Amino acid sequence: MHTNHGLPIDDNFYIWDYRYYDRLYVERNLDFDDFLVKKYFPVSVVVPAVLDIYQNLLGVKFVEITGDARDVWHLEAQQFAVWEMDAKDESGFIGYCYLDLFPREGKYSHAAVWGLHPGYELPEGKRQHPLIAIVANLAKLTPERPALMRHDDVTTFFHEMGHV
């Protein structure tokens, strides 16, 4: 297939080739329309649903911090305090998770999880809590169209949440 682009072929299939050939297979062999599927995955539904799945799976709760209490680098970023599900006091606090999901000028163009600050115990026994961010570039809500996710966006977001 690379010969169509004038590139040499060494007859090996590398892991980094998978997405390319997967996309070609879908385009050539399946009647799959990403735009028709997107309508079933609005960002406003998928993101809370994925957070809910991880809350149940890990026994934690994500509590969004809003208003003046939140400390974010961009107005569209969300900040969540992560707690043990049955936390009775501050000892159940785990750390902070940020979601920066929409594109903007100069922003990293792929989906990834970034450890912003590690969690550790200080010499005097006090805990320094971790900070982590999921950065992505999902479709933004506009007056003309809802914010919808492609199937690949949904699976990528679910995958990235697994790193949190």
Order of alpha helices (4+ residues) and beta strands (2+ residues): alpha-alpha-alpha-beta-beta-beta-beta-beta-beta-beta-alpha
